[in-house]
Amino acid sequence: MIISVPSYVTAGSWLENLRFLADKAAVRQVELLFFMYDDETRALVRPEWAGIRQLASRFGYTLHLPDEIADEHEELLELTADFVGGYVVHPPRDPTTLADFAARLTGWQRRYARPFRLENTRAATFMPALAAVTAARAAAGLSGAPPLCLDLGHLQLEGHSPAAWLERYRSSIEEIHLHGCVDGRDHRPFSGQEAWFQATRPFLAGFNGVVELELFDWAQLAPLVALLGEL
């Protein structure tokens, strides 16, 4: 597996976090977080792009696109498609926008030749989005199912079996987001002894894609990076 962490694990900017992580040898990949991309975000990241690009010799990158993708977010693709290996995309919450969402995603796939990995935020939005993108890809002559980012914490939160979903979508999963749930809240640390983790351990041990530990505090992440390194 390729062990990844988010671009926010300590107080600071994208570039400050990357520099902090640079000597953490087990971390091979970083997910650049852009949950929004407004004028303030543009201004903050603009002076950092050169440094982020330079560190592509140290890290592989994925990039988490804004929660609700729009045409204006193509600017992020134009800035990064030459050094980012793939993008994570949330399904739309409004089902009436599914056709536009699928067409936009398929168009980007054709233009940028990078994987756009659909993430399961909630099963109720993920399933119709997966169907819509699959149909749009077929209509555009793109072979195969869309690549997926399976978030095991979201599955736990909804009471689904992470192991069952990993098996169900095995052939399409390119990225996994890994975090625990405690008292109905996700993005929490885990010990590795939990039943859900033990059930997914064989899959993780043989997985060749990206496994992102989706926590936002290095003190919590460090033992989990070590845990994955032992699989």
VOPAGU-2260 file (C-alpha; in pm, 1 decimal, decimal comma):
REM VOPAGU-2260
SITE   aa  ch    i         X         Y         Z
SITE  MET   A    0       0,0       0,0       0,0
SITE  ILE   A    1      94,3     365,5     -40,9
SITE  ILE   A    2      54,8     534,3     297,5
SITE  SER   A    3     -92,3     882,9     270,7
SITE  VAL   A    4    -193,1    1157,1     512,7
SITE  PRO   A    5    -380,7    1485,6     465,1
SITE  SER   A    6    -210,3    1817,0     394,2
SITE  TYR   A    7    -319,5    1939,3     735,7
SITE  VAL   A    8    -158,1    1745,3    1020,2
SITE  THR   A    9     -16,7    2040,2    1213,6
SITE  ALA   A   10     -96,5    2410,5    1234,3
SITE  GLY   A   11      13,4    2582,5     914,6
SITE  SER   A   12     -37,1    2611,4     542,0
SITE  TRP   A   13     -19,9    2340,3     275,9
SITE  LEU   A   14     350,1    2400,0     218,6
SITE  GLU   A   15     431,4    2425,1     588,5
SITE  ASN   A   16     263,6    2088,0     643,9
SITE  LEU   A   17     451,1    1931,0     353,1
SITE  ARG   A   18     781,1    2051,8     493,3
SITE  PHE   A   19     685,5    1913,1     833,6
SITE  LEU   A   20     612,6    1573,6     675,4
SITE  ALA   A   21     918,8    1563,4     451,9
SITE  ASP   A   22    1131,2    1365,1     698,3
SITE  LYS   A   23     854,6    1114,1     781,3
SITE  ALA   A   24     984,3     839,1     554,7
SITE  ALA   A   25     681,0     608,8     582,3
SITE  VAL   A   26     450,9     881,7     446,5
SITE  ARG   A   27     479,6     843,8      72,5
SITE  GLN   A   28     176,0    1043,6     -33,2
SITE  VAL   A   29     -19,8    1352,4      74,7
SITE  GLU   A   30    -374,6    1450,5      -9,2
SITE  LEU   A   31    -394,8    1822,3     -82,0
SITE  LEU   A   32    -716,2    1939,6      82,1
SITE  PHE   A   33    -937,7    2189,7     -96,6
SITE  PHE   A   34   -1281,5    2149,6      59,3
SITE  MET   A   35   -1352,2    2496,1     -78,2
SITE  TYR   A   36   -1183,8    2709,4    -342,6
SITE  ASP   A   37   -1288,5    3069,4    -301,5
SITE  ASP   A   38   -1097,6    3394,6    -343,8
SITE  GLU   A   39    -946,8    3366,2       4,1
SITE  THR   A   40    -820,8    3013,6     -64,6
SITE  ARG   A   41    -676,0    3119,6    -398,7
SITE  ALA   A   42    -487,1    3402,8    -231,5
SITE  LEU   A   43    -351,6    3174,2      41,9
SITE  VAL   A   44    -228,6    2897,9    -187,3
SITE  ARG   A   45    -106,1    3108,6    -480,9
SITE  PRO   A   46     242,6    3177,1    -336,1
SITE  GLU   A   47     276,7    2810,8    -234,6
SITE  TRP   A   48     218,6    2636,2    -567,0
SITE  ALA   A   49     585,7    2645,0    -669,2
SITE  GLY   A   50     694,6    2486,2    -340,6
SITE  ILE   A   51     416,0    2225,9    -354,1
SITE  ARG   A   52     518,7    2134,7    -707,8
SITE  GLN   A   53     885,1    2112,2    -608,2
SITE  LEU   A   54     800,9    1864,5    -331,2
SITE  ALA   A   55     637,6    1635,2    -587,2
SITE  SER   A   56     983,7    1479,1    -604,2
SITE  ARG   A   57     932,4    1372,7    -240,3
SITE  PHE   A   58     559,3    1295,4    -225,8
SITE  GLY   A   59     298,6    1153,7    -453,0
SITE  TYR   A   60     -12,8    1371,4    -442,7
SITE  THR   A   61    -383,9    1330,9    -458,0
SITE  LEU   A   62    -610,2    1635,3    -436,5
SITE  HIS   A   63    -946,2    1652,6    -262,8
SITE  LEU   A   64   -1172,7    1873,1    -471,5
SITE  PRO   A   65   -1432,7    2104,1    -311,9
SITE  ASP   A   66   -1737,5    1943,2    -157,7
SITE  GLU   A   67   -1968,5    2049,1    -443,2
SITE  ILE   A   68   -1770,1    2057,8    -766,5
SITE  ALA   A   69   -1843,8    2335,3   -1014,8
SITE  ASP   A   70   -1702,2    2452,5   -1348,3
SITE  GLU   A   71   -1489,5    2713,3   -1168,6
SITE  HIS   A   72   -1299,1    2437,6    -990,6
SITE  GLU   A   73   -1138,9    2335,4   -1318,5
SITE  GLU   A   74    -881,0    2599,6   -1228,9
SITE  LEU   A   75    -745,7    2355,0    -969,0
SITE  LEU   A   76    -705,4    2090,7   -1238,6
SITE  GLU   A   77    -525,3    2331,7   -1469,4
SITE  LEU   A   78    -283,3    2418,9   -1188,7
SITE  THR   A   79    -209,7    2063,6   -1074,2
SITE  ALA   A   80    -286,2    1795,6   -1333,8
SITE  ASP   A   81      78,6    1768,6   -1437,4
SITE  PHE   A   82     195,5    1666,4   -1088,2
SITE  VAL   A   83    -112,6    1532,0    -903,8
SITE  GLY   A   84    -183,3    1162,7    -952,3
SITE  GLY   A   85    -558,7    1165,4    -887,4
SITE  TYR   A   86    -853,6    1357,9    -748,7
SITE  VAL   A   87   -1116,0    1274,6    -485,9
SITE  VAL   A   88   -1472,3    1386,5    -554,6
SITE  HIS   A   89   -1782,3    1389,9    -333,6
SITE  PRO   A   90   -2120,4    1296,3    -484,1
SITE  PRO   A   91   -2369,3    1582,7    -505,1
SITE  ARG   A   92   -2622,5    1609,0    -224,6
SITE  ASP   A   93   -2897,4    1732,3    -459,8
SITE  PRO   A   94   -3016,1    1446,5    -685,4
SITE  THR   A   95   -3142,8    1692,5    -946,9
SITE  THR   A   96   -2780,8    1786,8   -1024,9
SITE  LEU   A   97   -2663,0    1431,0   -1093,4
SITE  ALA   A   98   -2666,2    1459,8   -1472,2
SITE  ASP   A   99   -2459,1    1780,3   -1466,6
SITE  PHE   A  100   -2223,2    1628,3   -1209,9
SITE  ALA   A  101   -2165,0    1315,3   -1417,5
SITE  ALA   A  102   -2114,7    1513,2   -1738,9
SITE  ARG   A  103   -1867,4    1750,0   -1571,1
SITE  LEU   A  104   -1668,5    1465,6   -1417,7
SITE  THR   A  105   -1658,3    1271,8   -1743,5
SITE  GLY   A  106   -1548,6    1579,3   -1934,6
SITE  TRP   A  107   -1268,2    1641,4   -1689,4
SITE  GLN   A  108   -1162,1    1277,8   -1715,4
SITE  ARG   A  109   -1129,3    1308,1   -2091,0
SITE  ARG   A  110    -944,5    1641,3   -2079,9
SITE  TYR   A  111    -698,0    1570,1   -1799,4
SITE  ALA   A  112    -647,7    1191,2   -1818,2
SITE  ARG   A  113    -629,6    1164,1   -1441,0
SITE  PRO   A  114    -849,7     942,3   -1219,4
SITE  PHE   A  115   -1140,2    1119,0   -1049,0
SITE  ARG   A  116   -1221,4     890,9    -756,5
SITE  LEU   A  117   -1578,9     900,9    -634,1
SITE  GLU   A  118   -1596,5     890,5    -254,2
SITE  ASN   A  119   -1879,8     746,4     -46,7
SITE  THR   A  120   -1977,1    1036,0     177,9
SITE  ARG   A  121   -2316,6     872,5     239,6
SITE  ALA   A  122   -2454,6     559,9      75,2
SITE  ALA   A  123   -2776,5     741,2     -20,5
SITE  THR   A  124   -2586,4     987,4    -239,9
SITE  PHE   A  125   -2302,6     757,6    -344,9
SITE  MET   A  126   -2514,8     488,7    -511,9
SITE  PRO   A  127   -2704,9     716,2    -755,1
SITE  ALA   A  128   -2388,2     913,6    -828,4
SITE  LEU   A  129   -2202,4     593,4    -911,2
SITE  ALA   A  130   -2480,9     489,0   -1148,1
SITE  ALA   A  131   -2489,4     831,9   -1315,6
SITE  VAL   A  132   -2113,4     850,0   -1365,8
SITE  THR   A  133   -2100,2     491,6   -1493,4
SITE  ALA   A  134   -2366,9     573,5   -1753,1
SITE  ALA   A  135   -2196,5     900,2   -1854,0
SITE  ARG   A  136   -1863,1     725,2   -1897,6
SITE  ALA   A  137   -2019,4     457,2   -2117,1
SITE  ALA   A  138   -2190,5     723,3   -2331,3
SITE  ALA   A  139   -1856,7     903,4   -2370,4
SITE  GLY   A  140   -1679,0     584,5   -2476,2
SITE  LEU   A  141   -1473,8     550,7   -2156,9
SITE  SER   A  142   -1421,7     188,4   -2066,4
SITE  GLY   A  143   -1472,6      42,3   -1722,2
SITE  ALA   A  144   -1638,2     155,8   -1402,7
SITE  PRO   A  145   -1533,7     485,8   -1243,7
SITE  PRO   A  146   -1247,3     462,8    -994,5
SITE  LEU   A  147   -1349,4     482,5    -629,5
SITE  CYS   A  148   -1225,3     620,6    -301,7
SITE  LEU   A  149   -1380,4     406,9     -31,5
SITE  ASP   A  150   -1408,0     581,4     303,6
SITE  LEU   A  151   -1421,2     319,0     577,1
SITE  GLY   A  152   -1504,3     569,7     850,4
SITE  HIS   A  153   -1813,3     689,8     668,1
SITE  LEU   A  154   -1924,4     328,6     629,4
SITE  GLN   A  155   -1884,0     265,5    1001,6
SITE  LEU   A  156   -2081,0     578,8    1081,0
SITE  GLU   A  157   -2375,6     448,4     878,2
SITE  GLY   A  158   -2353,8      96,1    1017,9
SITE  HIS   A  159   -2220,1     -68,2     701,2
SITE  SER   A  160   -1951,8    -335,5     695,8
SITE  PRO   A  161   -1626,4    -190,0     558,6
SITE  ALA   A  162   -1501,7    -540,6     474,7
SITE  ALA   A  163   -1816,4    -616,5     273,7
SITE  TRP   A  164   -1788,0    -293,0      74,4
SITE  LEU   A  165   -1419,4    -353,1       6,8
SITE  GLU   A  166   -1506,0    -691,3    -138,5
SITE  ARG   A  167   -1805,1    -559,5    -332,4
SITE  TYR   A  168   -1607,9    -283,4    -507,2
SITE  ARG   A  169   -1268,3    -452,5    -505,2
SITE  SER   A  170   -1198,5    -403,2    -875,8
SITE  SER   A  171   -1274,3     -28,7    -873,6
SITE  ILE   A  172   -1108,9      88,0    -550,3
SITE  GLU   A  173    -796,9     296,2    -603,7
SITE  GLU   A  174    -793,2     483,3    -273,0
SITE  ILE   A  175    -907,8     409,4      82,2
SITE  HIS   A  176    -972,3     662,2     358,7
SITE  LEU   A  177    -907,0     506,3     695,3
SITE  HIS   A  178   -1022,4     645,4    1030,0
SITE  GLY   A  179   -1212,8     531,6    1334,6
SITE  CYS   A  180   -1549,4     625,4    1482,5
SITE  VAL   A  181   -1613,8     699,7    1848,9
SITE  ASP   A  182   -1951,5     794,8    1997,1
SITE  GLY   A  183   -2102,5     864,1    1655,9
SITE  ARG   A  184   -1813,5    1081,5    1535,9
SITE  ASP   A  185   -1567,6     982,3    1265,6
SITE  HIS   A  186   -1212,2    1095,9    1189,7
SITE  ARG   A  187   -1105,5     948,8    1522,5
SITE  PRO   A  188    -794,7     740,6    1603,6
SITE  PHE   A  189    -820,7     362,2    1630,3
SITE  SER   A  190    -604,6      99,5    1797,9
SITE  GLY   A  191    -600,0    -169,4    1529,4
SITE  GLN   A  192    -777,9    -414,5    1758,7
SITE  GLU   A  193   -1127,5    -313,4    1650,4
SITE  ALA   A  194   -1336,5    -581,8    1479,4
SITE  TRP   A  195   -1389,5    -368,9    1167,2
SITE  PHE   A  196   -1013,9    -318,1    1127,9
SITE  GLN   A  197    -929,5    -682,8    1185,1
SITE  ALA   A  198   -1187,9    -775,5     919,6
SITE  THR   A  199   -1034,9    -534,8     665,9
SITE  ARG   A  200    -673,8    -613,1     749,4
SITE  PRO   A  201    -626,2    -886,8     484,7
SITE  PHE   A  202    -755,6    -653,8     212,9
SITE  LEU   A  203    -535,4    -366,7     329,3
SITE  ALA   A  204    -228,6    -589,8     348,2
SITE  GLY   A  205    -265,4    -685,4     -17,7
SITE  PHE   A  206    -383,2    -347,2    -148,2
SITE  ASN   A  207    -153,1    -168,6    -393,3
SITE  GLY   A  208    -334,2     164,6    -395,4
SITE  VAL   A  209    -342,7     469,0    -170,5
SITE  VAL   A  210    -444,5     430,2     194,0
SITE  GLU   A  211    -497,1     768,0     354,9
SITE  LEU   A  212    -512,9     792,2     731,1
SITE  GLU   A  213    -768,9    1070,5     742,9
SITE  LEU   A  214    -685,3    1234,9    1074,0
SITE  PHE   A  215    -565,4    1589,0    1116,3
SITE  ASP   A  216    -315,3    1569,2    1401,9
SITE  TRP   A  217      30,4    1418,1    1362,0
SITE  ALA   A  218      36,7    1298,1    1723,6
SITE  GLN   A  219    -266,5    1080,6    1644,2
SITE  LEU   A  220    -137,1     980,5    1301,4
SITE  ALA   A  221     214,5     868,4    1389,3
SITE  PRO   A  222     117,6     539,2    1565,0
SITE  LEU   A  223    -128,0     456,9    1286,7
SITE  VAL   A  224     136,3     513,2    1018,8
SITE  ALA   A  225     350,9     264,1    1211,5
SITE  LEU   A  226      58,1      22,3    1235,9
SITE  LEU   A  227       2,4      22,6     860,4
SITE  GLY   A  228     373,5     -17,0     803,7
SITE  GLU   A  229     357,1    -352,0     985,0
SITE  LEU   A  230      86,0    -500,4     759,0
